[in-house]
Amino acid sequence: MINIPSRFSSILSTLLITALILIASPIQHANAATGPLCYVRVGASGAGDSWSDAYPDLQSALADNNCTEIWVAQGTYYPDEGTGQTNDNRSSTYTLKSGVAIYGGFDGTEPLRTDRDWENNTTTLSGDIDQTAGDSGNAYHVIVGSSTDSTAILDGFTITAGNADAPVIYPADPNSSGGGIYSYNGNASLRNLIFYTNKAVQGGGGLYAGAEYGVTGYSPTLDNVIFNMNTSETFGAGIYVSFVNTPGLIKNTTFKNNTSDYEGGGMFNIASDPTLENVTFSNNTAAGGTGVSYLDHRGGAIFNDLGSKPTITNATFSGNSAASKGGAIYIPITVTNFRF
């Protein structure tokens, strides 16, 4: 038996206890912010505690568990940049989290959230991760909002250049839907957003909002959102809503210049009953597809399928078109105070 002098025994005990504490402690971001409010600004190099000490990218703030409210200054941000990301990885995406609110539209000096001007301080989340011409290298989804509750907040951003172009197979590859945002069993709160030039080969060039069949209680809410120039090679260039039988609220929202090759230029609903208030559908199109024999060109603004019964109040439809049926709307809905 080896005799260890008491002073060395004490040192060894201290080292062992310290090692155990380090092993048991959760691993934090290398530059973890104090939180709960964290800051992000293009060109910064800090730890997120202030505008002058901001994180340089949104992914680093999302990876920091101390950040439950994130302020993002004007500029363009890419999901393949920051903590845990690989450059030009098409699976890179911003993942919304319950209990975390993300606000864009700051100029990078504001002391209060109410001081921001999201319409003039454009804050862009872009799927153009390779930053080259063409979209074949773009992220499949700029944002994923799956498995969230309403405390997951995204507010004050332009979402652009998502390209969900994975092959359409059965069961469907999620990477073929939701170029802007892909949400499955999600209840995120989406406010003051612009979805611009996002693409999908299947459902939802701008936004895919789906739920598990037979499961209730899942639906994102939208307020003051614009869907502009999004495209889908099949359904719902603006929004594709699937099996969301808990009415989701979409209000103060505009769908314009969106194009689906087959059905639902602005919006496609399947077995879903969304509620729309104060909405505008203009110059959306369902036309152009030639490769799928069992599909038609229907519902320039809205297409409803499998018993979908959206309720729409205070709506304006203008300039929408479909190559076959339902230039504005295809299949019955409940409407109040319409203008065509």
Summary of the structure (lengths in Angstrom):
residues: 340
radius of gyration: 23.2
end to end distance: 94.0
largest distance: 94.0
contacts: 1289
relative contact order: 0.08
helix: 9%
strand: 35%
